[in-house]
Amino acid sequence: MKGIELPPRTEDFTADPVELFFDLAYVLAFSQLVALLIANPTWAEVGKVTLLFLLLWLPWQQLTWAANAVSGNGRGVRLILLTATVASIPMASATSFAFGDGGPVFAVSLAVIMLLGFAIQALPGGHDDENRRTIWRWITPNVVAIALLVGGSFLPERARLAVWLAVVAVVIGAMVAAGRGTWLVRTGHMAERHGLILIIALGEVIVAIGLPVLTVLRAGEGLPAATVLALATSGVFACLLWWGYFDRPAPGLEHHGEGLRGGRERGRWVRNVYTWAHAPIVCGVIFAAAGLEEIALHPTDSVPTSFRLLLFGGLAMFALGITTSIWTTFRVLPRERMVSAVALALLLGLGGGLPGVVLLLGVVVVMGATLVAEHVRIER
């Protein structure tokens, strides 16, 4: 092994494989959020799932920002990220039971990952004095948030809910305050990491597509034509979500960010566009996956109102996140997508009597027409 030459550790600032390894636990966590929505599609459950998503989003963001500011392929950083990966497994496993007996496991795991992220940010080298002051202004209130997170996990459900909402509020306040400081930010790495976590969420759509096949085959019913059509339509749905983000918005945002000068301006932009605006994009895919799974499981039945709302809510969040990112960056509005949101609201609101597969076909037609119209207008 001594003869194998390695590149300098300062050379590569794309996402390191250990970061992708850490993301794998989020496959399990996101699938449990979808399962919670399918099992109990009520407003109360939607609120809890949204809070759980935000709590899961915090340590992922912490590690992303931490790894962004250091040489990610350094062995010390990799060891810390591998330790965070170990902690992410009980975190993901306890997601479904975070408001029950699994609360302490969920909270302690989150706290460990956050603290490991702080450890990366506090590593010597690569930061000037102003960067370090900004980092410590960020870490200090988050220590309070971590204490609330862990302490709240031992409280009854309602009190736990209130304390964990306070945790999110404290962290958002810390983000606002930290935005006044100077950050060392590599935009390409940020763009890549957020694209990859979106791919993880889109994987949940694929899982939602595949589950009906397992269900009907286990029941010995063969594979009905309606199920096959629902699967194919669901596949097109997933591809349109992918195209709607990765074809134009993702490279446009990354290109703009790379042109920003100054750690303060770039740091605020990355916070607004990636840390904040991408949260509804990823969460929206999770909500849409829950609605999609119900349709794929019962393609010839009418879709209950709760699942139509989940599907529309997910698509609306996805569109809102992209629209916010585009407006924040370019001060333009994606007009076709805004019209599409109205059309989808009407279709899903009034289409309660349609078979699920027909309703989904209508959704796919609207989404596809939107992207074609947008492409034609922009190219011209």
N, C-alpha and C positions, 0 to 999 in steps of 0.2 A: 504493500500500500504506500510505501514511502515514495515510490516513483510517480505517483499520480499527482499531477499539478492541479491546483484549484485556483479559480480567479480571485482577485482581491475582494475582501468583504465589503469594501466601499463601492464596488462597481455596480452591483445589482440592486435596484430599488423597486423592482416589480414585486408582486405578492410572492412571498416565500412559500414553498410547499407546506411548511409547518402551519401557516395561517389557514390554508385550505383544509388541512387535517383537523384543525380546531373547529372549522365550520361544520364538520360532519355531525356533531352533536345536535346542531340546529335542525337537521333533517328530522330527528326524533322529536325535538321540542315542537317544531311547527306541525308535525303530524298529530301530536296530542292536542294542539289548539284546534285543529280541524275536527278531531274526534269530539271535543267538548262542544263545539258548535252544532255538530250533527246530532248529538245525543240530547241537547237541550237548547233549541234555537229560540231563546227568549231574549228580551231586551236586557234583563239582568245578566244573563250569561254572556251576551255580546260585550257588555261593559267589563265584566271580569276578564274575558279573553283579551280585550284591548289593553287592560292594565297589565296582564301577564306578558303580552307582547312587548310593551314598553319596558318592563323590567328586564326581559331577555335582551332587548335592544341596547340597554345601558352597558353591560359588560362587553358585548360585541363591539360597540363603538369605542369603548375604552381601550381595548386591545388594538383596534384598527388605528386609532390616533397614536397610541404608544409605539406600535411597530412602524408607523409612518415616519417617525422622527429619528429612528436609529437604523443602523445597518441590519436589516432583517435576517441576513444569513450568517450573522455572528453566532457562535456556538452558545454563548451565554444567553442571548435573546432566545435562541431556539429552545434551550432547556426550560426557560421560564414559560414559553408558549406551550411546550409539551406538558408542563405541570398544569397549566390552565386547561389543557385538553382533558387531562385526568379529572379535574374538578367539574368540567362541563358535562360529564356523563351522568353523575347523580343529579345535577341541575336539570338536565333534559328529562331524565327518568321521573323526576318528581313534579314535572310541570302540571300534569293532570290533577295532582293532589295538593297543589300549592295552597289552596284555601281549606285544606283538611289536614290530615296527619303528616303530609309531606312538606308542609310549610317550612319547618326548620331546615330540612335538607336542602330545599330549593333556595332558601335565603342565604344559608351559610355558603353554599356553592357559588352563588352569585357574588357574595362578598369576597371570597377567595380570588375569583377571577378579576374583580375590580382591583384588589390589592396587588395582584401580580402585574396588572397593567400599570399601576402607579410605580411599581418597582422598575419596570422598563423605562418609564419616563424619568426616573431619578438616577438612571445610570450615568456615570461621568462621561464626558466627551460629547462633542457635537452641538452643545448649547452654549450660547453666550449668557451673560448675567440677566439680560432682560427676558430671554426665553425661560430661564430658571425661575424667575419671579412669577411669570405667568403660570408656569406649571404648578408651583406651590399655591398660588391663588385658586387654581382649579382643584387641587387635591384636598385642601383644607375643608371646604364645605362638604365634599364627597365623603370624607371620613364620618361626618355627622350623618349623612344619608345612609351609609353602610350600617352604622349603629342602629338607626331607626329600622332599617330593613330586617336585620337579624332580631332585634328586640320585638318588633311587631309580629314576627312569625310565631311567637309563643302565645299570642293573644287570641281571643275568640274571633270568629270569622268577620263580623262587622267591624270590630275594632282593628283587626288586621287590615281590612280593606282601607279604612281611613288612614292608617299609618303608612301603608304602602303608597297611597295617593300622595301623601306628604313627601315621601321619598322622591317620587317623580318631580314634584314641585321644587324641592331643594336642588335636584340635579339640573333642572332647567334654569333655575336661578343662577347656579354656578356656571352654566354654559353662557348665559348672558354676560355675566361679570367677566368671564375669561375671554370673551370676544373683544374686550377693550385692550387686551395684551397682544404681544407679538408671538406668533407660533412659527415653528419650522414645519412647513407643509409641502409634501410632494404630491401634486395633484394627480399625476398618472396612477400612482399607487392607490389613492383614495377612489378614483374612478373604477379601477379594476376590482377593488375589494367590494364596492357596493354593487357592481355588476354581478359579482360572484354570489353574494348573498341573495340577490334577486333570482339567480339561477337555482339556488337551494329552494327558495319559495316556489318557483315554477315546477320544481320536482314534485311538490305536493299536488299540483294539478295532474301530473302524470300518475301519481299514486291514486288519486281520485278516479282517473280514467280506468286504471287497471283493476280496482276492487270489484266492480260489477262482474268482470269475467270470472274472478275467483268465486264469487257468490253463486252465480248460476251454474258453473261447472261442478261445484261441490254439491249442489242440489240435484245434479244429474239431469238438468233440463236442456242440455245442449247449449247452443249459443243463438238465441233468437235474432232475427234480422234487425229488429228495432234496437237491440243492444249493440249490435255491430255498427249501425248507423250512428248511435249515440257516442260510441267510442271514437269513430272517425271524426265526427263533428267536434267532440271534445279536444281531439288532437289539433284540429284547425284552430280552435279557440286558444289553446296554449301557444301555438305558433304565432297567432296574431298579437297576443300579449308580448311575446318576445320581440316581434318586429316593431311593435309600437314603442318600445323603449330602446332597443339596441341599434335599430337602423339609422335613426337621425338624432334623437335627443342625447343618447349616451356619448357618441363621439363629439357632438357639438359642445356639450358641457365640458368635456375633458379638454378640448382645444382651447376654449375660452379661459378655463382655469389656469392652464399652462402659461397664458399670456399675462396673467396678473403679476404685478410687482409689489414687493413689500409683504412681510410676514403678517402684519395686522390685517391688511385688506384681503389677502388670500385666506387667512385663517377664518375671518368672518364669513367669506363667501362659501368656503367648504362646509362650515357649520350650518349655514342656512340652506344650502342646496343639497348636501349629502346627509349630514347628521339629522336634520329636521325634515326636509321635504321628501327624503327617500323612505322615511318611516311609514307614511301612508301608502307608498308604492308597494312595499314588501307586505305590509299588513293587509292591504287590499287583495293581493293575490291569495293570501290565506283564506280570507272571507269568501272570495269567489270560488275557491276550491271546495269549500263546504257546500255551497249551492250546487256546484257542478256534480259533486258526488251523488247528491240526492237525485238529480235528473238522470244520471247514468245508471243508477240502481233501479229506477222506475221510469223507463223512457216512454212508456205508453200511458202513464197516469198524468193527470194534471198536477202541477207543481204547487205545493202548499205556499201560502203567502209568506211565511217566515223564510223559506228557502229562496223565494224570488227576491225578497228584500236582502238576503245575504249576498246573492249574486249581484244585484244592482249596487248594493253598498260597497262590495269589493271592487267592482269596476269603477265606481265613482271615486273611491279613495285612490285607486291606481291613476285615474285621470287627474285628480286634484294634485297629487304629488308631482306628476310630470308637468302640469300646467304651472304650478308654483315654481318649480325649478327653472322653467323656460322664462317665466315672467321676471323672476329675480335676476336672471343672467342677462337676458336680451331685451327686456321690456316689450315683448310682444306676446300675444295670446294665440294659442293654437285653436283657431276658430272652429275648424271642422270637428275637433274633439269636443268642444263645448256644445255644438249642435247635436253631436252623437249622444252626449249624456242625456239630453232632453228626449231624443228618440228612444233610447234604451229605457228611460223612466216610463214612457208611455207604453212601450211594448211589454215590459215586465209588470207594469201596474195593471194593464188591461188584459193581459194574456193568461189570466188564471185558469181559463177553461181549456186552453190548448194542451195537447200532450207534451210532455217534457221535451222530447226530441225535436218536435216542431218549434217549440219556443226557443230552444237552443240554436236551431238553424237560423231563426230570425235574428238572434243576438249576433251570431257569426256574420251574417250578411251585413248588418249595420256596421259592425267593427271593420270588416273588410272594405266596405264602400268608403268608410271614413278615411282609412289609410290611403286608399287609391286617390280620393279627392284631394287629400292633403299633399300627396306626392305630386300630382299633376299641377296644382296651383303653385307650389314652391319651385318646381322645375321650370315652369313658364315665367 
